[in-house]
Amino acid sequence: MDKQHHLKQLTDMLDEASRLYYTRNVSPLTDTEFDLKFKELQALERELGTVLPNSPTLRVGSDIQDGFNKLSHPKPMLTIENTYDSPELLDWLIKMQSAYGTDVYNISVKYDGISCELHYKDGILATGSTRGDKDTGDDITANVRTIRSIPLSLATYPSGDVYVHGEIMMPKSVLGKLNQALILSGQKPFANCRNACSGSVKQLDPKVTASRGLIFRAWDVFSDEMSTSLQTDKTAFLEASGFFYEPQTAPWSTGTGTPEDIVRMVDEFHSRLEQMDLDFDWDGIVVKVDSLSIQDSIGTKNNRSIEWGIARKWNDNEVITRLLDVEYQTGRTGNITPVGKLEPVPCEGVVISSVILNNEDYMRKLGLKIGIPVRVVRSGSVIPKVTGIATEDEYSEAKKQYADSAGTFYKEIVFPTVCPTCGTPLVKAGEIWKCPAGSSCPAQVQGSMEQWCSKECMNIDGVGPAILEDLRDSLDISNPLDLYMMTRDMSVDEVLYNLGKGYGKKTVKALFESVEKSKGRPFENILFGMGIPGIGKENARMLAREMKTLDAIIHARLEDLTAIDGIGSVLAVNIQKWMDVNGNEWLERLRDLGMAVEYTEGSSEAVGEQILAGLSLVFSGKSSYWDGDRVEEMLSSLGAKCSHSVTKKTDFLITGASPGPAKLKKAAEMGVKVVSEDEFIGMFNVPTAGIPGSSEVKGLANDPKQEKKLTSNALF
């Protein structure tokens, strides 16, 4: 099957599965199937350099539905990556140790329910919201108040805002009783606890939610006023504040240990949990770097999932076959990926014959050899994964069910010393072997060109892998910007002549038009397409928005880069190194071609004028004009950058009623100007109606009969 076609099929399937799950509580795929298919999609997107607009890798699945008000999260509610085997967990731990020097981790249960954010204001529960699309969720405050394990007031708390993240779940015992009642009344029972929980949380009538016996388990907390330095300290705070954990299941720190020690602890914790007969669903073990400062330095790559944590899951869908050979592929960034060729084996209705083997160290640790029997985990139509070595007896028993053995010889795997595409000697970067040839390597050129032309980047219609390969071979197009030099310096007929047979004038003319049209794409798309290591679509947008110009990025200091959300110290170094080598050439060529080299604020559909563009704002207290979380939405719609922390870059601390004393103190220490809400509105002529977040009850703050309609707001 054509890889681009497979990419579309896989993207559409996962997109539809997410939609059904989050909006209708229908699960066409098991958790394992979805996780593994998701990993396959990520790998295929990296290989092809293409991310389709409806790809679930671009966002966290949304559970937003009609009938609820919306609340913005002060920080995105990100997900966590999964692994289904100990070797991959060990690789991740070794990476954390070698790159960041960490050997202390927080290990906890991975609860299987509905993610929720609780907002406490001065110790009192103010709002509750679902994760939603990670930035905005449904306001389920009335419903979470009915859950008895959610404290309405905290036993201990700092002043100001506290945000608790956790999981709402339905106990298995409650599900049994609920389904029995549904069956007796002629209704369809719930398929599992999570579906029943979702249906209960999303009730418009809180009385129904109250009758469902839901429970809550917290797994994170943050506040500007907390002085914690460890993830484990957060757990201690949550327990002291009144959040309940079953004995022996509360998150705990390993202390100091080698990566092998941590893997052993995770396995022991898993065994202990399996013996506990817990009355709720859980689907793995979460391992997080314990140091909060190291978490901050690591940051995030794609604004979808955290990079400083991983979830270890278990999968019993295993087959045994033989590893016949190993082939090597060069990716867009030069990474060399080994692909194991397997003796074909049927699994869940599909014959599998290949498997990604990650890297040389991964193969060495598993003890892989050509011809050796291997255990392979697979689910649905996902590319399988080797989890370990099988015995010959196990293989002999398993092979009776499928093809005859291809042989029993064992041969050492020899990792290549040169690029399989261009023959350049390889260099090692951490655990990865790379081809340093860059634009001299056809595979890397092809990958970078495919990413540049993708819809998520420059959206050059009709330019697929085959056309790009022909352009490279016929016209030496080896850099994305060469496409624009081609349309500027050559005629349609000249390009047609060089391409030769198989192309018509209409096709080449359409190619020219698509390339020229893409010149108008915004700066953040160009930044994404440059191929800076670690820069994806989301952090390219943030980098463009914060730094404003390519010239500023080229000359940025490390501290300027790490101050941007989602960019840790490692990624900042990557950006700086790449810009030192390539930045000035890109800047010169982009300017010559008349393409964007600076960020342009988009106009708000509701307002049209970005009257607050360039301002960094923090709001604290209760607004007289906007309900709850709408203040940030309103300020952002007018071009401002909003934060919940006062820094030296903050232009104004805007205060409503009862502002947080800690923010006022910090503003005074840093010389940040403090203005009241009404003063700020007058200074910039901010409209109070007809824009996102506008309350239809302007002025009701002074009307005692309407006071309950206004909710507290101290999000940032």
C-alpha positions, 0 to 999 in steps of 0.5 A: 500500500502507498505510504501516503494513502496509508497515512490518510487511512490511519489518520482518518481512522484515529480521528474518527475513533477520537471523535466517537470516544470523546463525544459519544462515549463509543470505543471502536478501539481498545486503549491498547489498540489506540495507543499503538496505532497512535505510535504507528501514526507518529512514526509514519508522520516522521518518516514521510514528513507529513502531518494531515490537518485532522491528525490526532497527533496535533491535539489532545482528543476533545471531549467538549460537547454542547450544553456546558459553558467553557473554562480555559485552563491556565496551563494546557492539560497535556497527555503522557506517552506510553510504552508497553515494554521494559526495554523501552522504559529503560531506554527512556530512563537512561536518556533522562539520566545521561541528558539531565542527570536525574535518577529520582522519579515519582512513580504512581498509578495511572488512573483510568477515568475522566481527567478533570481540573479543579480550581481552588481560590483561597482554599475554596473550590471555585470551578471544575472542568474537563480536559477538553481540547487541552486548552479549554474544557467543559464547566462541570463545577456543579457536578464535581461538587457532588463527588464526595472525595473532592474537598469543597475546601482544602485542609491546608493551602496557600493564598490565591489560586491552586489548580488540582489535576486528577481523574474522576472514576466510577467504582467497579462495584457501582457500575455493576449495580448501575448496569443491573438497574439499567437492564431491569428497566430495559435500557442498554448497560454501560460497556465499562467504568470509564464510559459510565463515568463520562456519561455521569460527569456530563449530566446536565442535572447534577442530581444524576451525577450525585447518584452515581457514586463517582470518586476522584483521585488527584495526580498533580497540583500547581500554584504560583504560591507553592514553594515545592521543588519535587513532584513528590512534595506535590503528592504530600501537599495533596494528601495533607489538603484532604485528597484520598488515596488507597493505602499503598497506591499513593504516588511515591518517590524512588529515592536514588536509583539506577535506570535498572533499579527504577524498572525493577521498582515499576515492575514490583509496583505493578505486581503489588497493584494487581494483587490489591483488588482495587475497586476502580480501573487503572491501566499502568504505572506513571514514571515522572522526573521528580525534580520540578526544575528539571521538568521545566528545563526539559519542557515539551516538544509538541504541546501535546504530551509531557517529555519528562514522564512516561506511562508503562503499560502492559499488553498480553497480545503477543506472538512469537516469530523469527527475526530474519534480517535488519534493514536501515532507513535514513530519516529527514533529520539524518537519524538511522532507523533499523527495521527488523524483517520478520518471518511472516506471522498471523496476528489478529487477522493480519500477517506481520512481517516487519518491526521498528527496532529503535536504535543500536543500543535497543537491539544490543540490550535485547540481545537480538541476532539474525535468525533468533526467535523473538516475542512481538507485541501487536494490536490491531493493524499496528506495526509490531514491537519486539519485547524480548527473546523467545526460546527455540522450544517456544518458537517451535511450538508457535510455528506449528500454527503458521509458516515453516521456519526459515532456519535456526542459524544465528548471526550477529547484527552489524550496524552500518558505519555509513549512511545506507542512502549516501554512504557518508560515515555516520556519527553518534548523537546520544543513542542515535546514529546520524548521517551528517551529510545534510543536504548532500544526502538524498533521503534527508533532502527528500524528507525535508522537502516533503515536510515543507510541502505538507499541508501543515507547513507550506501547503503546496498542493499536488507536490508529493514524494514522486514529484519531489524526487524527480525535481531533485534528480532533474533540477538539483532541487535540494533545499525547500527555497530552491522551489521558489528559485525555480519558479522565479528563474525558469519557465514552465517549458524549461522545467517541463523539458528537464523533467522529461516524459511523464509530465504535461504542461498543465501539471507543471503550470499547476506546480508553479502556481502552488509554489508561488501561492505558498510564498504568502504563508505566515512566518510560523509555517516557514519556521516549522518547515526549516527543519530545526531539530525538535521544532514542531508546528506548535512550538514554531508558532510560540517561537515566532510569536514570542521572538517576532522576527527571524533575525531576533531568533538568530541572535537570541540568548539561551535565556530568551529561548527558555523563557518561551512556553514549551522550550526547555534548555536542551531544545534552546541549545538545538535552536541556537546551534542550528541558527548559528549554522543556517540562520543567516543564509535562510534570512537572506534567501527569504528576504530575497524571495519576498517571504515572511521573516517576521510574525504578524498578529492575526486579527480577531474575528470579533474585534478586528483590531489588535489594540493590546498587541505586544503587551504581556498581561497578568490579571488577578482578582474578580472581574466586574465584566467577564465571567470566570476564565473569560478574561484571558480569552478576551485579552488574548483576542485583542492581541495580548500575551496572557500569563498567570505569573508576574515576571520582569517581562510583564507590562501590567498587573491588572487587578479586579476585586480581591487580587492575590497578595503574592502577585501584588508583592511580586509586581512591587519587587519587579517594578511592574505597574499595577492598574485596576481593571477599570483603569486598564479599560480606560487606558486602552479603550478596551470594549466590554461587549461583543468580543470573546468572553464578554459578559451580557451582564455588564455592570451587574457586579454592583447589583446584589440580586445578580451577584451570583451570576458572576464567578471569581477569576484569578486565573493568572 
